[in-house]
Structure formats: C-alpha cells, structure tokens
Amino acid sequence: MSKLDKNGQNGPFYELDRRRQKAVIMLFEDELTDEEIAKAVQRRRSTLDNWKHEDLFKAAQRQYRSIVIKEDYESKALKKLNSLLNAKSEMVQLQSATTILKMAGMLSENDTPELTRAKVRKAIADARVAEARAKVLEDNGADVEEALDRLLTRLDKEESKDEHGRPADS
C-alpha cells in the first residue's frame, strides 16, 4: 500500500476496513478468482459479492484505480502526448493537444477546438438575437406607451361628458 500512502488518506478507499481495502486491491490486480480473494480476506464468496454491490465499495474501487493509474501511467502518458505534439501529422498533433487540455481540465470530455469555436459563434449569435429583441421591445414599448396615452386621453374626454354626450359643467 505504499502507493496509497503518498496520496493522502482520504476518500472512499480509506473509509473501508482493511479486509475490504485488500479485496479492492486484489480485484484491481485481477490475478485471482473471486473465491480466492474471499478466502484471502477471510470471508465467504457471498460476502465479497455483497461488498461488490455496495456504493462505498464501488467508489473505493474507482479511487484505487485512479490512484494506481495516475502514479504508474500518467507521467508516461503525458511525456508521450508531449512528444506527439511534434508529430508529422497535424491530426495527431491536434489530438495530443486536445487530450492534454482535457487532462488539465481546460476542456471537457466532449470539447474539441472546433466545438469551442462553434460555441463562441453561437454565444455571439445569441447575444445579437437578445439585443435585437430588446430593441424591438423598446420600440414596441414606445408605441404601446403612445397608444395608452391616446386611450387615456380619450377616456378622460369621455368621463368629462354628461349622459347626453355634452361637455359636463365644471
């Protein structure tokens, strides 16, 4: 467990007892059957099966896998991706750059430079549409205001007439 000690001791893996931690490790290594793993952690196969269905156990498996892959392969992968930035193929260069940016959290899994440019174009178009709508509302608002003024003026005139339609005496 020396790999784990370097990474701090928090997260689902560390919430498990030692037997469950050992089972997670052995399942990751994928060298023994479930029956052999259960025996190695001094539990029945059915107990191991139950553990494998627990949310905490599943989360611990993901955390352990992430830790091992990060320590054993991430730096090698980054070095390889970095070297591929100088590849002859522009497509390989683009894919390498995109992968590095995703790993750095600067692009989501679904982002590509083309998609990002399309999103920017859409945002600009949406802003223009919103601006045009605001202008229409502003223009219509002025028209509505004028119509309301005319209506209120007419109502005032109507109210100032008596029941026979003549101007009322003040």
Backbone torsions as a table, in degrees:
resi	resn	phi	psi	omega
1	MET	NA	18.1	-179.0
2	SER	-63.7	-31.5	178.2
3	LYS	-60.8	-39.0	-175.6
4	LEU	-74.3	-33.1	-176.6
5	ASP	-61.5	-31.8	-178.6
6	LYS	-70.9	-23.9	-170.8
7	ASN	-94.0	10.8	-177.1
8	GLY	81.4	155.8	-174.0
9	GLN	-115.0	67.2	174.0
10	ASN	-139.0	157.9	-178.0
11	GLY	112.6	175.1	-172.9
12	PRO	-59.1	-38.2	-179.2
13	PHE	-57.6	-40.4	-176.4
14	TYR	-79.1	-11.3	175.8
15	GLU	-81.8	-14.8	179.5
16	LEU	-79.8	154.5	172.4
17	ASP	-74.4	169.4	-174.8
18	ARG	-58.4	-38.6	-178.9
19	ARG	-63.7	-45.3	179.7
20	ARG	-66.3	-39.1	176.4
21	GLN	-59.1	-44.8	-179.9
22	LYS	-63.1	-39.8	178.3
23	ALA	-63.4	-41.4	177.8
24	VAL	-58.7	-46.9	-178.9
25	ILE	-62.1	-46.6	-177.9
26	MET	-66.0	-37.4	176.8
27	LEU	-64.8	-39.1	178.8
28	PHE	-64.2	-43.3	-178.1
29	GLU	-66.6	-23.7	172.3
30	ASP	54.4	40.4	179.3
31	GLU	-108.6	-15.6	-177.3
32	LEU	-121.4	158.0	174.6
33	THR	-76.3	164.5	177.1
34	ASP	-59.8	-37.0	178.1
35	GLU	-60.8	-44.8	179.9
36	GLU	-67.4	-38.5	178.5
37	ILE	-65.0	-44.8	179.2
38	ALA	-58.5	-42.9	179.8
39	LYS	-64.9	-41.1	-178.2
40	ALA	-65.0	-29.5	179.0
41	VAL	-100.0	11.2	175.6
42	GLN	58.3	46.1	176.4
43	ARG	-136.9	165.4	177.2
44	ARG	-79.7	159.4	178.1
45	ARG	-58.5	-40.1	-179.6
46	SER	-63.2	-33.0	177.4
47	THR	-66.5	-44.2	177.3
48	LEU	-60.4	-42.4	177.6
49	ASP	-60.0	-41.9	178.0
50	ASN	-63.0	-43.5	179.2
51	TRP	-58.2	-42.8	-176.0
52	LYS	-64.2	-15.9	178.3
53	HIS	-98.1	-6.9	179.6
54	GLU	-77.1	137.6	180.0
55	ASP	-59.8	-42.9	-179.4
56	LEU	-63.1	-41.2	179.7
57	PHE	-64.0	-43.4	178.6
58	LYS	-62.8	-42.5	179.2
59	ALA	-64.5	-37.9	178.2
60	ALA	-65.0	-38.4	176.9
61	GLN	-62.9	-43.1	178.3
62	ARG	-63.0	-43.0	-179.3
63	GLN	-63.7	-46.0	-178.5
64	TYR	-61.9	-44.8	179.3
65	ARG	-59.1	-43.3	179.9
66	SER	-62.6	-43.9	-179.4
67	ILE	-62.4	-47.9	-177.3
68	VAL	-65.2	-45.4	-178.9
69	ILE	-64.5	-42.5	-179.8
70	LYS	-60.5	-47.1	-177.3
71	GLU	-70.6	-40.8	-173.7
72	ASP	-85.7	-28.8	-169.9
73	TYR	-126.2	-22.5	-173.5
74	GLU	-59.9	-46.8	-177.9
75	SER	-66.7	-37.4	176.9
76	LYS	-64.6	-41.8	-179.7
77	ALA	-64.3	-43.4	178.9
78	LEU	-63.4	-40.8	177.8
79	LYS	-61.5	-42.5	179.6
80	LYS	-65.8	-44.8	178.2
81	LEU	-60.2	-40.9	178.4
82	ASN	-61.6	-42.1	179.5
83	SER	-67.7	-31.0	-179.9
84	LEU	-73.4	-14.1	175.4
85	LEU	-63.9	-19.7	179.3
86	ASN	-102.3	12.3	-179.0
87	ALA	-64.1	159.7	178.9
88	LYS	-69.0	-37.2	-177.8
89	SER	-77.8	124.9	177.4
90	GLU	-65.5	-31.0	178.3
91	MET	-64.6	-43.1	177.7
92	VAL	-63.5	-42.1	178.0
93	GLN	-60.0	-46.6	-179.3
94	LEU	-62.5	-45.0	179.9
95	GLN	-63.5	-39.3	178.2
96	SER	-64.5	-46.4	179.6
97	ALA	-61.9	-44.0	179.5
98	THR	-61.4	-44.0	179.8
99	THR	-63.1	-43.1	178.9
100	ILE	-62.1	-44.8	179.2
101	LEU	-62.9	-38.5	177.3
102	LYS	-64.5	-43.6	179.6
103	MET	-62.8	-32.0	-179.7
104	ALA	-82.2	-3.3	179.5
105	GLY	80.1	13.8	-178.9
106	MET	-90.6	-13.3	174.8
107	LEU	-135.0	143.2	175.2
108	SER	-77.4	170.9	-177.6
109	GLU	-58.9	-31.0	-176.8
110	ASN	-93.1	-4.7	-176.6
111	ASP	-80.0	145.6	169.0
112	THR	-137.0	161.2	176.9
113	PRO	-56.4	-37.8	179.5
114	GLU	-65.0	-43.0	179.4
115	LEU	-64.8	-39.8	178.9
116	THR	-62.5	-44.0	177.3
117	ARG	-62.1	-40.5	179.0
118	ALA	-64.1	-39.5	178.4
119	LYS	-63.8	-39.1	178.4
120	VAL	-65.0	-45.6	178.6
121	ARG	-59.9	-41.6	179.2
122	LYS	-64.6	-42.0	179.6
123	ALA	-62.2	-41.1	178.2
124	ILE	-64.5	-44.3	179.1
125	ALA	-62.8	-43.1	178.3
126	ASP	-60.7	-39.7	179.2
127	ALA	-65.2	-40.6	178.6
128	ARG	-64.9	-41.1	178.6
129	VAL	-63.7	-44.4	179.1
130	ALA	-61.7	-40.1	178.7
131	GLU	-64.5	-42.4	179.2
132	ALA	-65.2	-41.4	178.1
133	ARG	-62.6	-42.1	179.3
134	ALA	-61.4	-40.8	179.0
135	LYS	-63.9	-44.1	178.9
136	VAL	-62.2	-45.1	178.6
137	LEU	-61.9	-40.1	179.5
138	GLU	-63.7	-47.0	179.2
139	ASP	-64.2	-45.8	178.8
140	ASN	-65.4	-35.9	178.4
141	GLY	-59.8	-41.1	178.3
142	ALA	-65.8	-41.7	178.0
143	ASP	-63.4	-42.6	179.8
144	VAL	-64.8	-40.6	179.4
145	GLU	-61.6	-44.0	178.3
146	GLU	-63.2	-42.2	179.6
147	ALA	-63.8	-40.9	177.6
148	LEU	-63.5	-41.2	177.7
149	ASP	-60.3	-44.7	179.8
150	ARG	-63.1	-43.4	-179.9
151	LEU	-63.6	-44.5	179.8
152	LEU	-64.9	-38.8	177.8
153	THR	-62.6	-44.3	179.5
154	ARG	-64.5	-41.2	178.6
155	LEU	-63.8	-40.8	177.6
156	ASP	-60.2	-42.4	179.6
157	LYS	-64.9	-40.9	-179.9
158	GLU	-63.3	-42.6	-179.3
159	GLU	-65.6	-29.7	-177.1
160	SER	-81.8	-1.8	176.8
161	LYS	-94.6	150.7	176.3
162	ASP	-82.1	-173.7	-175.0
163	GLU	-66.6	-17.2	179.8
164	HIS	-97.1	5.3	177.6
165	GLY	85.7	6.8	178.6
166	ARG	-92.4	153.3	175.6
167	PRO	-58.9	132.6	-178.4
168	ALA	-73.6	147.4	177.4
169	ASP	-75.9	143.1	178.7
170	SER	-95.8	NA	NA
